[in-house]
Amino acid sequence: ADYLDNGNNKMAIQQADKLLKKHKDLHCAKVLKAIGLQRTGKQDEAYALAQEVAALEPTDDNSLQALTILYREMHRPELVTKLYEAAVKKVPNSEEYHSHLFMAYARVGEYKKMQQAGMALYKIVPKNPYYFWSVMSLIMQSISAQDENLSKTMFLPLAERMVEKMVKEDKIEAEAEVELYYMILERLEKYKEALDVVRGKLGEKLTSELQSRENKCMAMYKKLHRWPECNALAQRLLLKNSDDWQFYITYFDSVFQLIDESWTPPAGEEHSLEGEVHCSIEQAVNFIEERITEESKSSRPLRGPYLAKLELIRRLRHRGCNDEYKLGDPEDLMFQYFKKFGDKPCCFTDLKVFVDLLPPSQYTKFIRQLLDVVPLAAAAENEVALPGDIKALQQHLCVVQLSRLLGIYHAMEKKQKLAVVRELMLRYHHGLEFGKSCLKTELQFSDYYCLLAVHLLLDLWLEGEEAAVWQCLSLLEEGLAHSPSNAQFKLLLIRIYCRLGAFEPVSELYSSLDAKHIQHDTIGYLLTRYAGSLGHYAAASQSCNFALRFFHSNQKDTSEYIIQAYKYGAFEKIPEFIAFRNRLNSSLHFAQVRTERMLLDLLLEANISTSLEESIKSMSLSPEEDDIPWKDLRDNRDLTVLFSWDPKDRDISEEHRKLSLEEETLWLRIRSLTLRLVSGLPSLGHTIQPKNSEKTAENGVSSKIDTIRALLQQLEAAVDSGKKFLEQKIQYPVLGPPPTRMAGFFSNGSCQCQTSLFYLVSDIYELDTNGLEDSAEIQERIGNSFKSLVERLTDLFNKCKGDLIEVRDGTLKTHPNLLENLVFFVETISIALWVSSYCDSVLRPFKSNLQKKKKKKKESSVAMPPVFTHFLDYVTELQTLTSNVIDHIKGLEIFLTALKLEELSLKDTLLLQEEKKFTKTVQGKVQSSYHHSVQEIGELLKKRLDTIKKLKI
């Protein structure tokens, strides 16, 4: 066991063998040996050994624990349940084995058996937790039941009765048990009863969370629409803590509900269960004013009351009341708020919510007013006035962010914008003074100045200013040099490099972000969207692996969380864990990465290092199966991960999210169908059948071709939907979701090529079943297909021609679309070759039969059917075309190597001398990345060229 712990598996196997020579029936030694075998990659031997021991139904603790570890490593948790089922039969009174059995069921989600195991445990050892394990398992059955009705009429009422029994016998001990009772009543929609439980004697046990009872009461009052209670409770809680924002929202909601219902307090009795109720706007206004007066006396400044006043003004405006309640002018209130909290980074995000209360005509005046109170000092007459300390810097930064949000910078002319960029960078450099003592992991106080300057330059780039994008990259790289942990710099660099078609610097930037756990799903798209499409195949494999490793381990990890929740009685967390697992399993990104990963593997290996058939088998792919949950796809991408200070009309909207999800799903459908069509090729393999025989259907091959034809129709439909979608010409904001590769796929002709290749498969199959004799028409059709395919592929190649990087008027311009087209070309030619090898497998036997006939008849004039010459011509043309593309790529490599960017005197009046050195670095990175892409694409094409040469029948 020590050897196994230290990772020395071979020694462990040897030691186990020694032991087994002396005691050949030592179960535990056999299992430890099996663990060693499993870890050295001998899975089959390990499994056989383990089953030998399991068949003897061991009951010693060591063997059971060791087998559990082994099965877990094999990802076969269902075998653990069988193990403990047998152990419990032999030792029926063991509390330990029963609880192990319960946990084993929990790992595989067998809720019914968990319920039974819990009760069995409770009978042996009447401890409360075991009883409630059983109750929780009933709730789990109700959650997983497909039939809503069944869960409300059977599982939940049964759970409720089980808890009521314990309540009547006064056996409720722990807080978790009360939580569980509340959870059952809430799911049964018995809100009144749930409220009684929380307010009653049982509710006294709810102590582990702050305000746990109050929050639960509030939730039930809302469900029951008991607004008086909501209002009174919110008031009480705000008197305790006037900074708790959620209760301000509840307070306002309830006041306006009561006004709309014209509710009046009952005469001579309590207003409500919770005390006094406010049911008029006057009372609300007074209540907020009192909170502000109270705040002014408190020792630390609280933001809640001031923001509540702005919230109240906004709600009153929505109802059409403007100023009759004398709450003050929003502009002035925001100004006062800035004076009080402007030196806190949260000041901007607080005010951002309320800027729509300002009339646009007042924007410039408002910003001037704010600037007037920021303490800045100029060294000389014409110099920029700078802050003297961090507080003043923070205040000034807040004003700059608000200026961007109010669209003041957007409205400027190019010249003004450039002046602002220079000023912001000057302020950025000056602000670095304050951060000299910052650790590497801390951000510099003035980082946002740099980020805002980059945003302004991005505007200019989108307006057609080519040089601006290089200035963006230079400033970001400079920012990163001073603040190496700033994730915003890294994320923006990633987006801009990818837009320029340079993936190489991105891998390093992304790994320095050190994305953890769920982030592989929320921001992983930044990596996986571009790696493969820019020809960095090795990096693409790696980035898919990162993501897939996370998704696969999520399954295993979640069952561990659930087990811990049972052990510690955190029942309310269990449904959350299950929902979390489901959300990840139906993640859009997970489905995309799975599909792209398999396509990539086929592209890099199929018919190169292994045959197409073996590759498909190893991925257990089949054309009939579709494992993507189309109806439940969840878009878990974080599309606002990049900071943006854009006004609402330029920022990413709900509509953009919807459209992006629609586009991603359409593209995923096309990719998934392509993968399934390719995976169907080997199954059409050559099986000789008599012409028109009845047997075809039984052999299953004809149903295979039907599958392929059906998939082809689905592909056509998906392509049509994709084209319709693109007709809308949607433009996402520059920092919004990146568009898919769909537009390029249609416009460069790859789509038409790939679809016609799959139609060709159908024709070749027909030729195969009809034989060569009376098939002149099919043969001609195939010949024409070959011709048009070569034309289409040549067109696609023509769209790859041109310089990837060109120098124009002293600025650099990159052409990433040429790179994307090249990548599509490689993929399309690979599919063409997989289809060709299918043609080859059909035509070879025909040819050898003809040659046998020739020998028999001893005639030299047996006419060769035209399909052979068509095929030979086609293969030769493919070979020539691929050689041409390889030559073109060599040309690109030579050009990229010879391009001496450092000698270019790029016209740049904006950047300072020390910033220009970053420009050189950035351009070097882009150049090197393009060089890398071209090399990888060239290498892969050379391997494909070798496979073409084998196709001569």
Secondary structure as UniProt FT lines:
FT   HELIX           2..5
FT   TURN            6..7
FT   HELIX           9..22
FT   TURN            24..25
FT   HELIX           27..39
FT   TURN            40..41
FT   HELIX           43..55
FT   HELIX           61..73
FT   TURN            74..75
FT   HELIX           77..90
FT   TURN            92..93
FT   HELIX           95..108
FT   HELIX           111..124
FT   HELIX           128..144
FT   HELIX           148..150
FT   HELIX           151..155
FT   HELIX           156..168
FT   TURN            169..170
FT   HELIX           175..187
FT   TURN            188..189
FT   HELIX           191..199
FT   HELIX           202..205
FT   TURN            210..211
FT   HELIX           212..223
FT   TURN            224..225
FT   HELIX           227..240
FT   TURN            242..243
FT   HELIX           245..260
FT   TURN            261..262
FT   TURN            267..268
FT   TURN            273..274
FT   HELIX           281..297
FT   HELIX           304..318
FT   TURN            319..320
FT   TURN            324..325
FT   HELIX           330..341
FT   TURN            342..343
FT   HELIX           346..352
FT   TURN            353..354
FT   HELIX           355..357
FT   HELIX           360..362
FT   HELIX           363..372
FT   STRAND          376..377
FT   TURN            381..382
FT   STRAND          386..387
FT   HELIX           390..405
FT   TURN            406..411
FT   HELIX           414..431
FT   HELIX           432..435
FT   TURN            436..437
FT   TURN            440..441
FT   TURN            445..446
FT   HELIX           447..462
FT   TURN            463..464
FT   HELIX           466..482
FT   TURN            484..485
FT   HELIX           487..499
FT   TURN            500..501
FT   HELIX           504..513
FT   TURN            517..518
FT   HELIX           519..522
FT   TURN            523..524
FT   HELIX           525..528
FT   TURN            529..531
FT   HELIX           532..534
FT   HELIX           537..568
FT   TURN            571..572
FT   HELIX           573..585
FT   HELIX           588..605
FT   TURN            607..609
FT   HELIX           612..618
FT   TURN            619..620
FT   TURN            623..624
FT   HELIX           630..632
FT   TURN            639..640
FT   HELIX           648..650
FT   HELIX           654..679
FT   TURN            680..681
FT   HELIX           682..684
FT   TURN            691..692
FT   TURN            694..695
FT   HELIX           696..699
FT   HELIX           701..726
FT   TURN            727..728
FT   TURN            734..735
FT   HELIX           742..747
FT   HELIX           750..770
FT   TURN            773..774
FT   HELIX           776..798
FT   TURN            799..800
FT   STRAND          805..808
FT   TURN            809..810
FT   STRAND          811..814
FT   HELIX           816..857
FT   HELIX           866..898
FT   HELIX           901..903
FT   HELIX           913..949
FT   TURN            950..951
//
